[in-house]
Amino acid sequence: MSFVITADCIDEKAGECLEVCPVDCIEEGHDQYYINPRICIDCGACEVACPVGAIAWEDELREDEKIYLEKAIQFFKNH
């Protein structure tokens, strides 16, 4: 399980999450940031720091947000 960055990040990309991540697991994509679940230590620092509330725990994603989990998986498959 991991944190997932959702729709509120798209085109916003505030970046506070990058600054607080202790393991550098967040990478910038074309339109949003993505959290690498293989590196993430589930500390939650990014969730607290996000000014737009775009970060959620994978198990707590609403049905309409689950697409962002798949989007992250695809991002890291291609990078």
Protein Blocks (a to p, Z undefined) as FASTA:
>chain_A
ZZdddfklgonlnolmmmmmmnlpaccdfkbccddfklogolommmmmmmnlpaccfklp
cfklmmmmmmmmmmmmmZZ
